[in-house]
Amino acid sequence: MSTGGGKGPLWSRDGKELFYADASGALASVRVAKDGWSTSAPTPILPPRYLAGLADAYRTYDVSPDGQRFLMVTNEGGVTDPDLLTLIVVQHWSEELAHRVPATPSAR
């Protein structure tokens, strides 16, 4: 696969492609043959700036089921304060909204 090293590997949903951050920090991929042992040459997908701060312990990206789009955590602004790099995910937001905004009477 990668002869130059890589981190943050992620299989495509169909198992035919492996995405990873290469040694330069760019997002790359290799196609994997059905035998699971042979691969294509690495293909660059996105430059290193999109995966800035990729930690060894976890990925900062995911791929869509069709393998054509990526969701990424980036640091475009060069922020160095870890508190400003927090991602907040709100689940069941409609329930919270209903609690905070009382229902209005229907117009008659």
Backbone atoms as SQL, in Angstrom:
CREATE TABLE atoms (id INTEGER PRIMARY KEY, chain TEXT, resi INTEGER, resn TEXT, atom TEXT, x REAL, y REAL, z REAL);
INSERT INTO atoms VALUES
  (1, 'A', 1, 'MET', 'N', 0.829, -1.168, 0.000),
  (2, 'A', 1, 'MET', 'CA', 0.000, 0.000, 0.000),
  (3, 'A', 1, 'MET', 'C', 0.883, 1.244, 0.000),
  (4, 'A', 2, 'SER', 'N', 1.050, 1.902, 1.139),
  (5, 'A', 2, 'SER', 'CA', 1.896, 3.082, 1.189),
  (6, 'A', 2, 'SER', 'C', 3.314, 2.681, 1.566),
  (7, 'A', 3, 'THR', 'N', 4.263, 3.068, 0.757),
  (8, 'A', 3, 'THR', 'CA', 5.651, 2.792, 1.093),
  (9, 'A', 3, 'THR', 'C', 6.247, 3.939, 1.899),
  (10, 'A', 4, 'GLY', 'N', 5.526, 5.066, 1.966),
  (11, 'A', 4, 'GLY', 'CA', 6.022, 6.233, 2.685),
  (12, 'A', 4, 'GLY', 'C', 5.362, 6.427, 4.035),
  (13, 'A', 5, 'GLY', 'N', 4.527, 5.486, 4.452),
  (14, 'A', 5, 'GLY', 'CA', 3.825, 5.609, 5.729),
  (15, 'A', 5, 'GLY', 'C', 2.492, 6.298, 5.568),
  (16, 'A', 6, 'GLY', 'N', 1.685, 6.184, 6.584),
  (17, 'A', 6, 'GLY', 'CA', 0.369, 6.808, 6.565),
  (18, 'A', 6, 'GLY', 'C', -0.297, 6.631, 7.908),
  (19, 'A', 7, 'LYS', 'N', -1.382, 7.359, 8.114),
  (20, 'A', 7, 'LYS', 'CA', -2.140, 7.230, 9.354),
  (21, 'A', 7, 'LYS', 'C', -3.598, 7.573, 9.098),
  (22, 'A', 8, 'GLY', 'N', -4.452, 7.225, 10.062),
  (23, 'A', 8, 'GLY', 'CA', -5.880, 7.503, 9.943),
  (24, 'A', 8, 'GLY', 'C', -6.555, 6.731, 8.824),
  (25, 'A', 9, 'PRO', 'N', -6.275, 5.428, 8.667),
  (26, 'A', 9, 'PRO', 'CA', -6.865, 4.681, 7.548),
  (27, 'A', 9, 'PRO', 'C', -8.380, 4.508, 7.689),
  (28, 'A', 10, 'LEU', 'N', -9.053, 4.441, 6.557),
  (29, 'A', 10, 'LEU', 'CA', -10.501, 4.253, 6.515),
  (30, 'A', 10, 'LEU', 'C', -10.864, 3.507, 5.247),
  (31, 'A', 11, 'TRP', 'N', -11.560, 2.382, 5.398),
  (32, 'A', 11, 'TRP', 'CA', -12.021, 1.624, 4.238),
  (33, 'A', 11, 'TRP', 'C', -13.238, 2.292, 3.621),
  (34, 'A', 12, 'SER', 'N', -13.354, 2.232, 2.297),
  (35, 'A', 12, 'SER', 'CA', -14.583, 2.660, 1.631),
  (36, 'A', 12, 'SER', 'C', -15.677, 1.671, 2.005),
  (37, 'A', 13, 'ARG', 'N', -16.930, 2.074, 1.866),
  (38, 'A', 13, 'ARG', 'CA', -18.048, 1.210, 2.272),
  (39, 'A', 13, 'ARG', 'C', -18.080, -0.099, 1.482),
  (40, 'A', 14, 'ASP', 'N', -17.601, -0.058, 0.225),
  (41, 'A', 14, 'ASP', 'CA', -17.610, -1.283, -0.587),
  (42, 'A', 14, 'ASP', 'C', -16.356, -2.130, -0.393),
  (43, 'A', 15, 'GLY', 'N', -15.400, -1.640, 0.414),
  (44, 'A', 15, 'GLY', 'CA', -14.191, -2.406, 0.700),
  (45, 'A', 15, 'GLY', 'C', -13.189, -2.473, -0.440),
  (46, 'A', 16, 'LYS', 'N', -13.372, -1.662, -1.474),
  (47, 'A', 16, 'LYS', 'CA', -12.484, -1.706, -2.628),
  (48, 'A', 16, 'LYS', 'C', -11.406, -0.624, -2.603),
  (49, 'A', 17, 'GLU', 'N', -11.497, 0.292, -1.637),
  (50, 'A', 17, 'GLU', 'CA', -10.561, 1.409, -1.584),
  (51, 'A', 17, 'GLU', 'C', -10.211, 1.708, -0.128),
  (52, 'A', 18, 'LEU', 'N', -8.962, 2.063, 0.105),
  (53, 'A', 18, 'LEU', 'CA', -8.503, 2.426, 1.438),
  (54, 'A', 18, 'LEU', 'C', -8.017, 3.869, 1.396),
  (55, 'A', 19, 'PHE', 'N', -8.600, 4.722, 2.239),
  (56, 'A', 19, 'PHE', 'CA', -8.215, 6.125, 2.341),
  (57, 'A', 19, 'PHE', 'C', -7.281, 6.272, 3.534),
  (58, 'A', 20, 'TYR', 'N', -6.347, 7.207, 3.470),
  (59, 'A', 20, 'TYR', 'CA', -5.425, 7.435, 4.582),
  (60, 'A', 20, 'TYR', 'C', -4.729, 8.778, 4.389),
  (61, 'A', 21, 'ALA', 'N', -4.133, 9.287, 5.465),
  (62, 'A', 21, 'ALA', 'CA', -3.293, 10.479, 5.378),
  (63, 'A', 21, 'ALA', 'C', -1.872, 10.004, 5.099),
  (64, 'A', 22, 'ASP', 'N', -1.275, 10.504, 4.021),
  (65, 'A', 22, 'ASP', 'CA', 0.083, 10.060, 3.697),
  (66, 'A', 22, 'ASP', 'C', 1.106, 10.812, 4.551),
  (67, 'A', 23, 'ALA', 'N', 2.377, 10.556, 4.324),
  (68, 'A', 23, 'ALA', 'CA', 3.443, 11.128, 5.153),
  (69, 'A', 23, 'ALA', 'C', 3.454, 12.655, 5.122),
  (70, 'A', 24, 'SER', 'N', 2.975, 13.255, 4.029),
  (71, 'A', 24, 'SER', 'CA', 2.942, 14.721, 3.936),
  (72, 'A', 24, 'SER', 'C', 1.702, 15.303, 4.619),
  (73, 'A', 25, 'GLY', 'N', 0.749, 14.431, 4.978),
  (74, 'A', 25, 'GLY', 'CA', -0.499, 14.891, 5.585),
  (75, 'A', 25, 'GLY', 'C', -1.636, 15.022, 4.594),
  (76, 'A', 26, 'ALA', 'N', -1.381, 14.717, 3.328),
  (77, 'A', 26, 'ALA', 'CA', -2.430, 14.779, 2.305),
  (78, 'A', 26, 'ALA', 'C', -3.315, 13.537, 2.388),
  (79, 'A', 27, 'LEU', 'N', -4.562, 13.670, 1.985),
  (80, 'A', 27, 'LEU', 'CA', -5.463, 12.518, 1.921),
  (81, 'A', 27, 'LEU', 'C', -5.188, 11.773, 0.623),
  (82, 'A', 28, 'ALA', 'N', -4.977, 10.481, 0.736),
  (83, 'A', 28, 'ALA', 'CA', -4.671, 9.647, -0.426),
  (84, 'A', 28, 'ALA', 'C', -5.521, 8.386, -0.355),
  (85, 'A', 29, 'SER', 'N', -5.518, 7.629, -1.446),
  (86, 'A', 29, 'SER', 'CA', -6.238, 6.358, -1.454),
  (87, 'A', 29, 'SER', 'C', -5.508, 5.351, -2.324),
  (88, 'A', 30, 'VAL', 'N', -5.783, 4.100, -2.053),
  (89, 'A', 30, 'VAL', 'CA', -5.320, 3.011, -2.911),
  (90, 'A', 30, 'VAL', 'C', -6.509, 2.108, -3.186),
  (91, 'A', 31, 'ARG', 'N', -6.581, 1.595, -4.395),
  (92, 'A', 31, 'ARG', 'CA', -7.597, 0.607, -4.753),
  (93, 'A', 31, 'ARG', 'C', -7.051, -0.756, -4.335),
  (94, 'A', 32, 'VAL', 'N', -7.899, -1.570, -3.752),
  (95, 'A', 32, 'VAL', 'CA', -7.474, -2.882, -3.262),
  (96, 'A', 32, 'VAL', 'C', -8.101, -3.957, -4.134),
  (97, 'A', 33, 'ALA', 'N', -7.264, -4.881, -4.614),
  (98, 'A', 33, 'ALA', 'CA', -7.744, -5.966, -5.466),
  (99, 'A', 33, 'ALA', 'C', -8.603, -6.937, -4.652),
  (100, 'A', 34, 'LYS', 'N', -9.396, -7.726, -5.339),
  (101, 'A', 34, 'LYS', 'CA', -10.283, -8.689, -4.670),
  (102, 'A', 34, 'LYS', 'C', -9.521, -9.669, -3.791),
  (103, 'A', 35, 'ASP', 'N', -8.272, -9.966, -4.163),
  (104, 'A', 35, 'ASP', 'CA', -7.495, -10.908, -3.357),
  (105, 'A', 35, 'ASP', 'C', -7.066, -10.295, -2.016),
  (106, 'A', 36, 'GLY', 'N', -7.196, -8.952, -1.888),
  (107, 'A', 36, 'GLY', 'CA', -6.868, -8.279, -0.645),
  (108, 'A', 36, 'GLY', 'C', -5.388, -8.059, -0.406),
  (109, 'A', 37, 'TRP', 'N', -4.544, -8.497, -1.330),
  (110, 'A', 37, 'TRP', 'CA', -3.103, -8.373, -1.115),
  (111, 'A', 37, 'TRP', 'C', -2.445, -7.387, -2.062),
  (112, 'A', 38, 'SER', 'N', -3.025, -7.150, -3.197),
  (113, 'A', 38, 'SER', 'CA', -2.411, -6.216, -4.143),
  (114, 'A', 38, 'SER', 'C', -3.219, -4.928, -4.200),
  (115, 'A', 39, 'THR', 'N', -2.506, -3.819, -4.421),
  (116, 'A', 39, 'THR', 'CA', -3.144, -2.509, -4.452),
  (117, 'A', 39, 'THR', 'C', -2.643, -1.703, -5.639),
  (118, 'A', 40, 'SER', 'N', -3.378, -0.646, -5.940),
  (119, 'A', 40, 'SER', 'CA', -2.933, 0.291, -6.966),
  (120, 'A', 40, 'SER', 'C', -1.890, 1.222, -6.356),
  (121, 'A', 41, 'ALA', 'N', -1.286, 2.039, -7.186),
  (122, 'A', 41, 'ALA', 'CA', -0.393, 3.082, -6.679),
  (123, 'A', 41, 'ALA', 'C', -1.253, 4.091, -5.911),
  (124, 'A', 42, 'PRO', 'N', -0.705, 4.722, -4.874),
  (125, 'A', 42, 'PRO', 'CA', -1.482, 5.721, -4.137),
  (126, 'A', 42, 'PRO', 'C', -1.927, 6.872, -5.035),
  (127, 'A', 43, 'THR', 'N', -3.156, 7.307, -4.831),
  (128, 'A', 43, 'THR', 'CA', -3.720, 8.427, -5.574),
  (129, 'A', 43, 'THR', 'C', -3.971, 9.576, -4.610),
  (130, 'A', 44, 'PRO', 'N', -3.360, 10.751, -4.844),
  (131, 'A', 44, 'PRO', 'CA', -3.648, 11.886, -3.973),
  (132, 'A', 44, 'PRO', 'C', -5.081, 12.368, -4.189),
  (133, 'A', 45, 'ILE', 'N', -5.769, 12.704, -3.089),
  (134, 'A', 45, 'ILE', 'CA', -7.147, 13.179, -3.180),
  (135, 'A', 45, 'ILE', 'C', -7.257, 14.636, -2.760),
  (136, 'A', 46, 'LEU', 'N', -6.723, 14.964, -1.572),
  (137, 'A', 46, 'LEU', 'CA', -6.791, 16.333, -1.061),
  (138, 'A', 46, 'LEU', 'C', -5.441, 16.730, -0.476),
  (139, 'A', 47, 'PRO', 'N', -5.068, 18.011, -0.606),
  (140, 'A', 47, 'PRO', 'CA', -3.783, 18.469, -0.063),
  (141, 'A', 47, 'PRO', 'C', -3.763, 18.444, 1.470),
  (142, 'A', 48, 'PRO', 'N', -2.561, 18.526, 2.058),
  (143, 'A', 48, 'PRO', 'CA', -2.412, 18.409, 3.515),
  (144, 'A', 48, 'PRO', 'C', -3.233, 19.406, 4.324),
  (145, 'A', 49, 'ARG', 'N', -3.532, 20.563, 3.801),
  (146, 'A', 49, 'ARG', 'CA', -4.211, 21.578, 4.614),
  (147, 'A', 49, 'ARG', 'C', -5.572, 21.111, 5.111),
  (148, 'A', 50, 'TYR', 'N', -6.191, 20.163, 4.440),
  (149, 'A', 50, 'TYR', 'CA', -7.509, 19.684, 4.876),
  (150, 'A', 50, 'TYR', 'C', -7.438, 18.751, 6.074),
  (151, 'A', 51, 'LEU', 'N', -6.313, 18.114, 6.284),
  (152, 'A', 51, 'LEU', 'CA', -6.183, 17.185, 7.397),
  (153, 'A', 51, 'LEU', 'C', -5.258, 17.722, 8.471),
  (154, 'A', 52, 'ALA', 'N', -5.126, 19.033, 8.560),
  (155, 'A', 52, 'ALA', 'CA', -4.235, 19.641, 9.548),
  (156, 'A', 52, 'ALA', 'C', -4.575, 19.145, 10.949),
  (157, 'A', 53, 'GLY', 'N', -3.557, 18.733, 11.666),
  (158, 'A', 53, 'GLY', 'CA', -3.763, 18.298, 13.043),
  (159, 'A', 53, 'GLY', 'C', -4.282, 16.884, 13.165),
  (160, 'A', 54, 'LEU', 'N', -4.165, 16.080, 12.133),
  (161, 'A', 54, 'LEU', 'CA', -4.628, 14.695, 12.205),
  (162, 'A', 54, 'LEU', 'C', -3.877, 13.972, 13.307),
  (163, 'A', 55, 'ALA', 'N', -4.595, 13.511, 14.285),
  (164, 'A', 55, 'ALA', 'CA', -3.966, 12.823, 15.423),
  (165, 'A', 55, 'ALA', 'C', -3.707, 11.366, 15.077),
  (166, 'A', 56, 'ASP', 'N', -2.714, 10.789, 15.744),
  (167, 'A', 56, 'ASP', 'CA', -2.404, 9.381, 15.522),
  (168, 'A', 56, 'ASP', 'C', -3.494, 8.475, 16.079),
  (169, 'A', 57, 'ALA', 'N', -4.212, 8.931, 17.091),
  (170, 'A', 57, 'ALA', 'CA', -5.173, 8.082, 17.786),
  (171, 'A', 57, 'ALA', 'C', -6.548, 8.041, 17.123),
  (172, 'A', 58, 'TYR', 'N', -6.856, 8.979, 16.243),
  (173, 'A', 58, 'TYR', 'CA', -8.184, 8.995, 15.637),
  (174, 'A', 58, 'TYR', 'C', -8.149, 9.706, 14.291),
  (175, 'A', 59, 'ARG', 'N', -9.179, 9.481, 13.490),
  (176, 'A', 59, 'ARG', 'CA', -9.314, 10.147, 12.190),
  (177, 'A', 59, 'ARG', 'C', -10.064, 11.456, 12.374),
  (178, 'A', 60, 'THR', 'N', -9.773, 12.421, 11.531),
  (179, 'A', 60, 'THR', 'CA', -10.526, 13.671, 11.524),
  (180, 'A', 60, 'THR', 'C', -11.359, 13.792, 10.245),
  (181, 'A', 61, 'TYR', 'N', -11.686, 12.648, 9.650),
  (182, 'A', 61, 'TYR', 'CA', -12.490, 12.668, 8.431),
  (183, 'A', 61, 'TYR', 'C', -13.309, 11.385, 8.334),
  (184, 'A', 62, 'ASP', 'N', -14.321, 11.439, 7.484),
  (185, 'A', 62, 'ASP', 'CA', -15.103, 10.249, 7.148),
  (186, 'A', 62, 'ASP', 'C', -15.498, 10.371, 5.688),
  (187, 'A', 63, 'VAL', 'N', -15.888, 9.275, 5.096),
  (188, 'A', 63, 'VAL', 'CA', -16.244, 9.256, 3.678),
  (189, 'A', 63, 'VAL', 'C', -17.718, 8.889, 3.535),
  (190, 'A', 64, 'SER', 'N', -18.364, 9.474, 2.522),
  (191, 'A', 64, 'SER', 'CA', -19.778, 9.170, 2.267),
  (192, 'A', 64, 'SER', 'C', -19.919, 7.731, 1.774),
  (193, 'A', 65, 'PRO', 'N', -21.113, 7.159, 1.895),
  (194, 'A', 65, 'PRO', 'CA', -21.312, 5.769, 1.450),
  (195, 'A', 65, 'PRO', 'C', -20.930, 5.531, -0.013),
  (196, 'A', 66, 'ASP', 'N', -21.091, 6.555, -0.881),
  (197, 'A', 66, 'ASP', 'CA', -20.735, 6.368, -2.284),
  (198, 'A', 66, 'ASP', 'C', -19.253, 6.627, -2.555),
  (199, 'A', 67, 'GLY', 'N', -18.487, 7.047, -1.524),
  (200, 'A', 67, 'GLY', 'CA', -17.058, 7.276, -1.683),
  (201, 'A', 67, 'GLY', 'C', -16.702, 8.533, -2.452),
  (202, 'A', 68, 'GLN', 'N', -17.660, 9.423, -2.667),
  (203, 'A', 68, 'GLN', 'CA', -17.414, 10.602, -3.487),
  (204, 'A', 68, 'GLN', 'C', -17.289, 11.902, -2.694),
  (205, 'A', 69, 'ARG', 'N', -17.660, 11.878, -1.399),
  (206, 'A', 69, 'ARG', 'CA', -17.601, 13.091, -0.578),
  (207, 'A', 69, 'ARG', 'C', -16.951, 12.756, 0.763),
  (208, 'A', 70, 'PHE', 'N', -16.350, 13.781, 1.374),
  (209, 'A', 70, 'PHE', 'CA', -15.698, 13.613, 2.666),
  (210, 'A', 70, 'PHE', 'C', -16.231, 14.643, 3.646),
  (211, 'A', 71, 'LEU', 'N', -16.340, 14.240, 4.892),
  (212, 'A', 71, 'LEU', 'CA', -16.651, 15.140, 5.994),
  (213, 'A', 71, 'LEU', 'C', -15.360, 15.251, 6.787),
  (214, 'A', 72, 'MET', 'N', -14.896, 16.488, 7.022),
  (215, 'A', 72, 'MET', 'CA', -13.588, 16.665, 7.635),
  (216, 'A', 72, 'MET', 'C', -13.604, 17.716, 8.716),
  (217, 'A', 73, 'VAL', 'N', -12.760, 17.517, 9.713),
  (218, 'A', 73, 'VAL', 'CA', -12.469, 18.538, 10.704),
  (219, 'A', 73, 'VAL', 'C', -11.196, 19.206, 10.218),
  (220, 'A', 74, 'THR', 'N', -11.264, 20.502, 9.961),
  (221, 'A', 74, 'THR', 'CA', -10.094, 21.222, 9.468),
  (222, 'A', 74, 'THR', 'C', -9.729, 22.351, 10.420),
  (223, 'A', 75, 'ASN', 'N', -8.569, 22.894, 10.193),
  (224, 'A', 75, 'ASN', 'CA', -8.110, 24.037, 10.963),
  (225, 'A', 75, 'ASN', 'C', -7.642, 25.098, 9.983),
  (226, 'A', 76, 'GLU', 'N', -8.554, 25.577, 9.172),
  (227, 'A', 76, 'GLU', 'CA', -8.231, 26.555, 8.135),
  (228, 'A', 76, 'GLU', 'C', -7.687, 27.864, 8.703),
  (229, 'A', 77, 'GLY', 'N', -8.146, 28.250, 9.900),
  (230, 'A', 77, 'GLY', 'CA', -7.739, 29.528, 10.471),
  (231, 'A', 77, 'GLY', 'C', -6.445, 29.481, 11.255),
  (232, 'A', 78, 'GLY', 'N', -5.844, 28.322, 11.396),
  (233, 'A', 78, 'GLY', 'CA', -4.602, 28.208, 12.142),
  (234, 'A', 78, 'GLY', 'C', -4.787, 28.386, 13.644),
  (235, 'A', 79, 'VAL', 'N', -5.953, 28.033, 14.161),
  (236, 'A', 79, 'VAL', 'CA', -6.241, 28.182, 15.584),
  (237, 'A', 79, 'VAL', 'C', -5.348, 27.246, 16.385),
  (238, 'A', 80, 'THR', 'N', -4.748, 27.747, 17.446),
  (239, 'A', 80, 'THR', 'CA', -3.879, 26.922, 18.272),
  (240, 'A', 80, 'THR', 'C', -4.490, 26.604, 19.633),
  (241, 'A', 81, 'ASP', 'N', -5.541, 27.308, 20.027),
  (242, 'A', 81, 'ASP', 'CA', -6.202, 27.060, 21.311),
  (243, 'A', 81, 'ASP', 'C', -7.103, 25.840, 21.171),
  (244, 'A', 82, 'PRO', 'N', -6.808, 24.725, 21.886),
  (245, 'A', 82, 'PRO', 'CA', -7.603, 23.504, 21.743),
  (246, 'A', 82, 'PRO', 'C', -9.081, 23.701, 22.089),
  (247, 'A', 83, 'ASP', 'N', -9.390, 24.662, 22.972),
  (248, 'A', 83, 'ASP', 'CA', -10.793, 24.908, 23.332),
  (249, 'A', 83, 'ASP', 'C', -11.596, 25.449, 22.158),
  (250, 'A', 84, 'LEU', 'N', -10.928, 26.077, 21.215),
  (251, 'A', 84, 'LEU', 'CA', -11.624, 26.623, 20.046),
  (252, 'A', 84, 'LEU', 'C', -11.799, 25.582, 18.945),
  (253, 'A', 85, 'LEU', 'N', -11.203, 24.406, 19.111),
  (254, 'A', 85, 'LEU', 'CA', -11.314, 23.351, 18.115),
  (255, 'A', 85, 'LEU', 'C', -12.360, 22.310, 18.503),
  (256, 'A', 86, 'THR', 'N', -13.228, 22.649, 19.434),
  (257, 'A', 86, 'THR', 'CA', -14.234, 21.724, 19.922),
  (258, 'A', 86, 'THR', 'C', -15.385, 21.610, 18.929),
  (259, 'A', 87, 'LEU', 'N', -15.840, 20.407, 18.718),
  (260, 'A', 87, 'LEU', 'CA', -17.003, 20.135, 17.885),
  (261, 'A', 87, 'LEU', 'C', -18.129, 19.692, 18.800),
  (262, 'A', 88, 'ILE', 'N', -19.271, 20.360, 18.707),
  (263, 'A', 88, 'ILE', 'CA', -20.420, 20.017, 19.532),
  (264, 'A', 88, 'ILE', 'C', -21.495, 19.428, 18.631),
  (265, 'A', 89, 'VAL', 'N', -21.936, 18.236, 18.968),
  (266, 'A', 89, 'VAL', 'CA', -22.990, 17.568, 18.220),
  (267, 'A', 89, 'VAL', 'C', -24.227, 17.505, 19.104),
  (268, 'A', 90, 'VAL', 'N', -25.336, 18.009, 18.601),
  (269, 'A', 90, 'VAL', 'CA', -26.580, 17.993, 19.368),
  (270, 'A', 90, 'VAL', 'C', -27.503, 16.957, 18.737),
  (271, 'A', 91, 'GLN', 'N', -27.810, 15.929, 19.515),
  (272, 'A', 91, 'GLN', 'CA', -28.741, 14.918, 19.044),
  (273, 'A', 91, 'GLN', 'C', -30.121, 15.237, 19.586),
  (274, 'A', 92, 'HIS', 'N', -31.132, 14.795, 18.901),
  (275, 'A', 92, 'HIS', 'CA', -32.520, 15.014, 19.310),
  (276, 'A', 92, 'HIS', 'C', -32.808, 16.511, 19.467),
  (277, 'A', 93, 'TRP', 'N', -32.280, 17.310, 18.550),
  (278, 'A', 93, 'TRP', 'CA', -32.423, 18.757, 18.651),
  (279, 'A', 93, 'TRP', 'C', -33.866, 19.212, 18.567),
  (280, 'A', 94, 'SER', 'N', -34.707, 18.454, 17.880),
  (281, 'A', 94, 'SER', 'CA', -36.109, 18.867, 17.766),
  (282, 'A', 94, 'SER', 'C', -36.797, 18.828, 19.127),
  (283, 'A', 95, 'GLU', 'N', -36.410, 17.870, 19.983),
  (284, 'A', 95, 'GLU', 'CA', -36.976, 17.806, 21.334),
  (285, 'A', 95, 'GLU', 'C', -36.533, 19.003, 22.161),
  (286, 'A', 96, 'GLU', 'N', -35.272, 19.373, 22.041),
  (287, 'A', 96, 'GLU', 'CA', -34.781, 20.531, 22.775),
  (288, 'A', 96, 'GLU', 'C', -35.451, 21.803, 22.279),
  (289, 'A', 97, 'LEU', 'N', -35.625, 21.907, 20.977),
  (290, 'A', 97, 'LEU', 'CA', -36.299, 23.076, 20.408),
  (291, 'A', 97, 'LEU', 'C', -37.730, 23.182, 20.925),
  (292, 'A', 98, 'ALA', 'N', -38.448, 22.081, 20.954),
  (293, 'A', 98, 'ALA', 'CA', -39.828, 22.087, 21.449),
  (294, 'A', 98, 'ALA', 'C', -39.872, 22.512, 22.916),
  (295, 'A', 99, 'HIS', 'N', -38.881, 22.122, 23.685),
  (296, 'A', 99, 'HIS', 'CA', -38.815, 22.496, 25.097),
  (297, 'A', 99, 'HIS', 'C', -38.535, 23.989, 25.259),
  (298, 'A', 100, 'ARG', 'N', -37.659, 24.521, 24.398),
  (299, 'A', 100, 'ARG', 'CA', -37.268, 25.934, 24.521),
  (300, 'A', 100, 'ARG', 'C', -38.256, 26.895, 23.866),
  (301, 'A', 101, 'VAL', 'N', -38.933, 26.464, 22.830),
  (302, 'A', 101, 'VAL', 'CA', -39.872, 27.327, 22.120),
  (303, 'A', 101, 'VAL', 'C', -41.256, 26.715, 22.238),
  (304, 'A', 102, 'PRO', 'N', -42.105, 27.313, 23.073),
  (305, 'A', 102, 'PRO', 'CA', -43.437, 26.744, 23.245),
  (306, 'A', 102, 'PRO', 'C', -44.224, 26.760, 21.945),
  (307, 'A', 103, 'ALA', 'N', -45.052, 25.771, 21.800),
  (308, 'A', 103, 'ALA', 'CA', -45.890, 25.687, 20.590),
  (309, 'A', 103, 'ALA', 'C', -46.831, 26.886, 20.535),
  (310, 'A', 104, 'THR', 'N', -47.024, 27.425, 19.346),
  (311, 'A', 104, 'THR', 'CA', -47.944, 28.552, 19.165),
  (312, 'A', 104, 'THR', 'C', -49.318, 27.998, 18.832),
  (313, 'A', 105, 'PRO', 'N', -50.354, 28.681, 19.289),
  (314, 'A', 105, 'PRO', 'CA', -51.706, 28.200, 18.944),
  (315, 'A', 105, 'PRO', 'C', -51.910, 28.276, 17.432),
  (316, 'A', 106, 'SER', 'N', -52.606, 27.320, 16.900),
  (317, 'A', 106, 'SER', 'CA', -52.825, 27.318, 15.445),
  (318, 'A', 106, 'SER', 'C', -53.764, 28.457, 15.076),
  (319, 'A', 107, 'ALA', 'N', -53.521, 29.000, 13.897),
  (320, 'A', 107, 'ALA', 'CA', -54.362, 30.112, 13.413),
  (321, 'A', 107, 'ALA', 'C', -55.719, 29.582, 13.010),
  (322, 'A', 108, 'ARG', 'N', -56.760, 30.318, 13.377),
  (323, 'A', 108, 'ARG', 'CA', -58.116, 29.891, 13.028),
  (324, 'A', 108, 'ARG', 'C', -58.779, 30.828, 12.095);
